[in-house]
Amino acid sequence: MAERLNIEAKQGEHTPLFRALRAICLASAGLGGAVIFAASLSVTLSVVMRNLGVGGIRGDFELVELACAACASLFLPLCQFNKGHVMVDLFTLWLKPVTQRRFDGVWTLIFAACWAFLTWRIAMGLLEMHDYGDRTMLLRAPVWWVYLPALLGTGLSAIVAFLQGLTMVSSAFRGLEVR
């Protein structure tokens, strides 16, 4: 398994698609990390202000809720790109490496279909929340904003998984190799 991953890691590293997807996935994860970091700083500042008797930041807990809900899926594309999701190969270790790769490719394509389904359902949820006009209690921030980064993260994960699955299933798609 480790040898196979090392071989796959060297394939396609220099393709323009690989570089572009890697940059987009890193930017997505970086954006998610920056927002979560900013939320943690605001909570820290709010706690310090309360302890000093100045009063805290209004709606600090809502900021954390919104940041975590919005940014959780921004880390998923990088995880998919690096093949960091759990993979159980207990039953396929006896297969030839080519057969294992194709088998893994089929499951990666199924995973891509699941990501695409989630993206579609998040888009439907976004439209429904936008039409409903729901807002947070203290900050009065529209709740539908949370769906935008989730839509980006799951959609990008679907694209990455689809391209990975294609290259694993057939050698005709090796030019698209994303790792």
C-alpha positions as a Markdown table, in Angstrom:
| # | Residue | x | y | z |
|---|---|---|---|---|
| 1 | Met | 0.0 | 0.0 | 0.0 |
| 2 | Ala | 2.7 | 2.5 | 0.9 |
| 3 | Glu | 4.7 | 1.7 | -2.2 |
| 4 | Arg | 1.6 | 2.2 | -4.3 |
| 5 | Leu | 1.0 | 5.6 | -2.7 |
| 6 | Asn | 4.6 | 6.7 | -3.3 |
| 7 | Ile | 4.3 | 5.8 | -7.0 |
| 8 | Glu | 1.0 | 7.6 | -7.3 |
| 9 | Ala | 2.4 | 10.6 | -5.6 |
| 10 | Lys | 5.0 | 11.0 | -8.3 |
| 11 | Gln | 2.6 | 10.7 | -11.2 |
| 12 | Gly | 1.1 | 13.9 | -12.6 |
| 13 | Glu | 2.8 | 16.3 | -10.3 |
| 14 | His | 3.8 | 18.6 | -13.2 |
| 15 | Thr | 0.5 | 18.7 | -15.1 |
| 16 | Pro | -1.2 | 22.1 | -15.3 |
| 17 | Leu | -4.4 | 20.6 | -14.0 |
| 18 | Phe | -2.6 | 19.1 | -11.0 |
| 19 | Arg | -1.0 | 22.4 | -10.1 |
| 20 | Ala | -4.2 | 24.4 | -10.5 |
| 21 | Leu | -6.3 | 22.0 | -8.4 |
| 22 | Arg | -3.6 | 21.8 | -5.8 |
| 23 | Ala | -3.5 | 25.6 | -5.6 |
| 24 | Ile | -7.3 | 25.9 | -5.4 |
| 25 | Cys | -7.5 | 23.1 | -2.7 |
| 26 | Leu | -4.8 | 24.8 | -0.7 |
| 27 | Ala | -6.5 | 28.2 | -1.0 |
| 28 | Ser | -9.8 | 26.6 | 0.1 |
| 29 | Ala | -8.2 | 25.1 | 3.2 |
| 30 | Gly | -6.3 | 28.3 | 3.9 |
| 31 | Leu | -9.5 | 30.4 | 3.7 |
| 32 | Gly | -11.2 | 28.0 | 6.1 |
| 33 | Gly | -8.3 | 28.1 | 8.5 |
| 34 | Ala | -8.1 | 31.9 | 8.4 |
| 35 | Val | -11.9 | 32.2 | 9.2 |
| 36 | Ile | -11.7 | 29.7 | 12.0 |
| 37 | Phe | -8.6 | 31.5 | 13.4 |
| 38 | Ala | -10.4 | 34.9 | 13.2 |
| 39 | Ala | -13.4 | 33.4 | 15.1 |
| 40 | Ser | -11.1 | 32.0 | 17.8 |
| 41 | Leu | -9.4 | 35.4 | 18.1 |
| 42 | Ser | -12.7 | 37.2 | 18.5 |
| 43 | Val | -13.8 | 34.7 | 21.2 |
| 44 | Thr | -10.5 | 35.2 | 23.0 |
| 45 | Leu | -10.8 | 39.0 | 22.8 |
| 46 | Ser | -14.4 | 38.8 | 24.0 |
| 47 | Val | -13.4 | 36.7 | 27.1 |
| 48 | Val | -10.6 | 39.0 | 27.9 |
| 49 | Met | -12.9 | 42.0 | 27.6 |
| 50 | Arg | -15.5 | 40.4 | 29.8 |
| 51 | Asn | -12.9 | 39.7 | 32.5 |
| 52 | Leu | -11.6 | 43.3 | 32.4 |
| 53 | Gly | -15.2 | 44.5 | 32.9 |
| 54 | Val | -15.5 | 46.1 | 29.5 |
| 55 | Gly | -18.1 | 43.7 | 28.2 |
| 56 | Gly | -17.7 | 41.1 | 25.5 |
| 57 | Ile | -18.3 | 41.1 | 21.8 |
| 58 | Arg | -22.0 | 40.9 | 21.0 |
| 59 | Gly | -22.8 | 37.5 | 19.4 |
| 60 | Asp | -19.4 | 36.0 | 19.8 |
| 61 | Phe | -20.9 | 32.5 | 20.1 |
| 62 | Glu | -22.9 | 33.2 | 16.9 |
| 63 | Leu | -19.6 | 34.1 | 15.1 |
| 64 | Val | -18.1 | 30.8 | 16.2 |
| 65 | Glu | -21.2 | 28.8 | 15.0 |
| 66 | Leu | -21.3 | 30.6 | 11.7 |
| 67 | Ala | -17.5 | 30.2 | 11.1 |
| 68 | Cys | -17.5 | 26.5 | 12.0 |
| 69 | Ala | -20.6 | 25.7 | 9.9 |
| 70 | Ala | -19.3 | 27.7 | 7.0 |
| 71 | Cys | -15.7 | 26.6 | 6.9 |
| 72 | Ala | -15.9 | 22.9 | 7.9 |
| 73 | Ser | -16.3 | 21.8 | 4.3 |
| 74 | Leu | -13.5 | 24.1 | 3.0 |
| 75 | Phe | -11.0 | 21.6 | 4.3 |
| 76 | Leu | -12.5 | 18.6 | 2.5 |
| 77 | Pro | -11.1 | 19.3 | -1.1 |
| 78 | Leu | -7.5 | 19.2 | 0.2 |
| 79 | Cys | -8.2 | 16.0 | 2.1 |
| 80 | Gln | -9.7 | 14.5 | -1.1 |
| 81 | Phe | -6.8 | 15.8 | -3.2 |
| 82 | Asn | -4.2 | 14.2 | -0.8 |
| 83 | Lys | -6.3 | 11.0 | -0.6 |
| 84 | Gly | -6.6 | 11.6 | 3.1 |
| 85 | His | -10.0 | 9.9 | 3.5 |
| 86 | Val | -10.1 | 6.5 | 5.2 |
| 87 | Met | -9.5 | 3.7 | 2.7 |
| 88 | Val | -10.0 | 0.0 | 3.6 |
| 89 | Asp | -8.1 | -2.3 | 1.3 |
| 90 | Leu | -8.2 | -5.4 | 3.5 |
| 91 | Phe | -10.2 | -7.4 | 0.9 |
| 92 | Thr | -8.3 | -6.2 | -2.1 |
| 93 | Leu | -4.6 | -6.8 | -1.1 |
| 94 | Trp | -4.4 | -10.0 | -3.0 |
| 95 | Leu | -5.3 | -8.3 | -6.3 |
| 96 | Lys | -2.8 | -7.1 | -8.9 |
| 97 | Pro | -1.8 | -3.4 | -8.4 |
| 98 | Val | -3.5 | -2.5 | -11.7 |
| 99 | Thr | -6.7 | -4.1 | -10.6 |
| 100 | Gln | -6.5 | -2.5 | -7.2 |
| 101 | Arg | -6.0 | 0.9 | -8.8 |
| 102 | Arg | -9.1 | 0.4 | -11.0 |
| 103 | Phe | -11.1 | -0.9 | -8.1 |
| 104 | Asp | -10.1 | 2.1 | -6.0 |
| 105 | Gly | -11.0 | 4.3 | -9.0 |
| 106 | Val | -14.5 | 2.9 | -9.2 |
| 107 | Trp | -15.0 | 3.7 | -5.4 |
| 108 | Thr | -13.5 | 7.1 | -5.9 |
| 109 | Leu | -16.0 | 7.8 | -8.7 |
| 110 | Ile | -18.8 | 6.6 | -6.4 |
| 111 | Phe | -17.3 | 9.0 | -3.8 |
| 112 | Ala | -17.4 | 11.8 | -6.4 |
| 113 | Ala | -21.1 | 11.1 | -7.1 |
| 114 | Cys | -21.8 | 11.3 | -3.3 |
| 115 | Trp | -20.0 | 14.7 | -3.2 |
| 116 | Ala | -22.0 | 15.9 | -6.2 |
| 117 | Phe | -25.2 | 14.8 | -4.5 |
| 118 | Leu | -24.3 | 16.6 | -1.3 |
| 119 | Thr | -23.4 | 19.7 | -3.4 |
| 120 | Trp | -26.8 | 19.6 | -5.1 |
| 121 | Arg | -28.6 | 19.2 | -1.7 |
| 122 | Ile | -26.6 | 22.1 | -0.2 |
| 123 | Ala | -27.5 | 24.3 | -3.2 |
| 124 | Met | -31.2 | 23.4 | -2.6 |
| 125 | Gly | -30.8 | 24.2 | 1.1 |
| 126 | Leu | -29.1 | 27.5 | 0.3 |
| 127 | Leu | -32.0 | 28.6 | -2.0 |
| 128 | Glu | -34.6 | 27.5 | 0.6 |
| 129 | Met | -32.8 | 29.4 | 3.4 |
| 130 | His | -32.4 | 32.5 | 1.2 |
| 131 | Asp | -36.1 | 32.4 | 0.3 |
| 132 | Tyr | -37.1 | 31.9 | 4.0 |
| 133 | Gly | -34.9 | 34.8 | 5.1 |
| 134 | Asp | -33.8 | 33.3 | 8.4 |
| 135 | Arg | -31.3 | 35.3 | 10.4 |
| 136 | Thr | -29.2 | 34.7 | 13.5 |
| 137 | Met | -30.6 | 36.0 | 16.8 |
| 138 | Leu | -28.1 | 38.6 | 18.0 |
| 139 | Leu | -26.1 | 39.5 | 14.9 |
| 140 | Arg | -29.0 | 39.3 | 12.5 |
| 141 | Ala | -26.7 | 37.8 | 9.9 |
| 142 | Pro | -28.4 | 35.8 | 7.1 |
| 143 | Val | -28.1 | 32.1 | 7.7 |
| 144 | Trp | -27.9 | 31.3 | 4.0 |
| 145 | Trp | -24.4 | 32.8 | 3.9 |
| 146 | Val | -23.2 | 29.7 | 5.7 |
| 147 | Tyr | -24.1 | 27.6 | 2.7 |
| 148 | Leu | -21.8 | 29.3 | 0.2 |
| 149 | Pro | -18.5 | 28.0 | 1.5 |
| 150 | Ala | -20.1 | 24.6 | 2.1 |
| 151 | Leu | -21.2 | 24.6 | -1.5 |
| 152 | Leu | -17.7 | 25.5 | -2.6 |
| 153 | Gly | -16.0 | 22.8 | -0.5 |
| 154 | Thr | -18.3 | 20.0 | -1.5 |
| 155 | Gly | -18.4 | 21.0 | -5.2 |
| 156 | Leu | -14.6 | 21.2 | -5.3 |
| 157 | Ser | -14.3 | 17.8 | -3.6 |
| 158 | Ala | -16.6 | 16.3 | -6.2 |
| 159 | Ile | -14.5 | 17.7 | -9.0 |
| 160 | Val | -11.2 | 16.4 | -7.4 |
| 161 | Ala | -12.7 | 13.0 | -6.7 |
| 162 | Phe | -14.1 | 12.7 | -10.2 |
| 163 | Leu | -10.8 | 13.5 | -11.8 |
| 164 | Gln | -8.9 | 11.2 | -9.5 |
| 165 | Gly | -11.4 | 8.4 | -10.2 |
| 166 | Leu | -11.1 | 8.8 | -14.0 |
| 167 | Thr | -7.4 | 8.5 | -13.9 |
| 168 | Met | -7.5 | 5.5 | -11.7 |
| 169 | Val | -10.1 | 3.6 | -13.8 |
| 170 | Ser | -8.6 | 4.1 | -17.2 |
| 171 | Ser | -5.1 | 4.9 | -18.5 |
| 172 | Ala | -6.8 | 7.0 | -21.3 |
| 173 | Phe | -7.2 | 9.8 | -18.7 |
| 174 | Arg | -3.6 | 9.8 | -17.4 |
| 175 | Gly | -3.1 | 13.3 | -18.8 |
| 176 | Leu | -5.6 | 14.5 | -16.1 |
| 177 | Glu | -3.6 | 12.9 | -13.3 |
| 178 | Val | -4.2 | 14.8 | -10.1 |
| 179 | Arg | -2.2 | 12.4 | -7.9 |
